[in-house]
Amino acid sequence: MSAGAAARILGFEADGKTREAGARARSRPHAGSRRADGRHAVRFVLGVLIPLGLVLGWELATRAGLTQGRLLPPPSRVLGTLLALAQSGDLRLHVQATLLRVALGFVAGAGLGILAGAVTGTVPLMRHLVDPGLQALRAVPSLAWVPLFILWLGILETPKVALIAVGVFFPVYIGVSGAIASVDRKLVEVGRIFRLSRWALARRILLPAVLPGTIVALRTGLGLGFLFVVAAELMGASEGLGYLLVEGQQFGKPDQILAAILAFATLGKLADALLVFLTRPLLRWQDVARDVL
Amino acid sequence: MLTIQDVSKTYADGTEALTGIRLAIPPGEILALVGGSGCGKTTLLRLVAGLDTATAGTIRLDGAAITAPHPGVGLVFQEPRLLPWLTIAENVGFGLAHLPRAVRRERVAHVLARVGLSAHGTRWPRDLSGGQQQRVAIARAFVADPVVLLLDEPFSALDAVTREDLHRHLLALWAETRPTIVLVTHDVAEAVALADRAVVMRPHPGRIHDTVVVPRPRSGDSDVAFAATRSLRALLDASLGRITERAAVPA
């Protein structure tokens, strides 16, 4: 017997339809991707409107002689400096150095954060043992570790990566352990009814349930990674975007400082977008307000 | 045969939720547990499901004591409790992970057709209405082919039309393999529509007040159903210590 035939014989297809129509209307249209593209374009224009206006106004004000542009160089000069840095190959060198530090620090910090969050979130004994100490350490401003890291780890790459890792660790740890703590007991009971083993329960219910919270925590961690790479490079580096900042200050080159800031903003945004892009397929199921607002 | 022998449940805070419950439910019977709130209906169901353990007494399914969730016992909760990250078909097949993919797909398709949701297998739970989600939850419990199926007020959040619709789906699924069904409800009409036997419970502490047998066959407006509804209402009122004229009013 086909599915439709079975439904007809039992007589629920017909009267079920009207009520199902409401549910169908709520689900997103699958066709009309052109309209979705149009909406994206409008949203993009809205997003860049204010920054673009400011940049233009700034440029025009300098051209009109309203400001001299010595301490506040016009956007054209900042872009010119950035371009020159790119052409000489210096920019690539600095970007590579910064990205490598962020990547290493992020992987170490996020990995440890997820591990610690998972262990304290699922094993009560470990939570009571470890969590209070970590919370106390969290209260220490991360930059306060800098002198100690330099004493312990030298002045090369290790203390920089360690500082970034510390900065990334805490938001990821807090986010993951919080996500585990807020897993719906009712869904766990569904797992118990189907007699899932501890491992299966973790894999089939806990893991997907904590995924959204974990991804938000990773994004926060990544943002802090970029925050701390600047701090790490300000304390002494011979390459990296942070080094460009310091050098720009020492030699009075505000255009270089702004070019480095621009590069930081671009890198941070791109890294975050990449993280969102990579994790989006994992969260397709979410029923969130973002889609309707 | 599902037997409940002198079962009591006292919670850690000293609340006596159930005392001296004794019931024998033959295979294929649909038993309704009826009663006001706080009379221990849900507690009893959770004990049978193996989610909680009784303070005293034993619950046996075909002679084997139930102390933890049992492969032959399915449970439909008051809310659908679908896993939001799985599609409808994946939700229905959640308890069949041990079966080969082809078998799983066939069984899922079969029950989805039975609850009239064949076209929705690839959707997410968020795309379905409350009534549709509860149909998925019922399908998820039936697909594992339980010997005993427990239902904890599964239709209480739905409107009357949807509820009757779900009653039909439930009876259609039940007719295939005839599992024992224990249905917790506070709705007398629902108990009469579905059950072979309705057990009225009373609170403080939760215990069995009385039993009404509802003979088959019947339809919603037959004399049998009417008489059963009336006596069940009267018992329910009495179990809550309410004296009403309803029982005395001539039909």
Interface residues (C-beta under 8 A of the other chain):
Chain A: M1 S2 A3 G4 A6 A7 L10 G11 F12 E13 D15 G16 R19 E20 G22 A23 R24 R26 S27 K186 L187 E189 V190 R192 I193 F194 R195 A200 R204 I205 P208 A209 L211 R284 W285 Q286 D287
Chain B: A49 L51 A68 P69 P71 G74 L75 F77 E79 R81 L83 P84 W85 L86 F94 G95 A97 A109 L112 A113 R114 V115 G116 S118 R123 W124 P125 R126 D127 L128 S129 G131 Q132 A144 T162 D165 R168 H169 A172
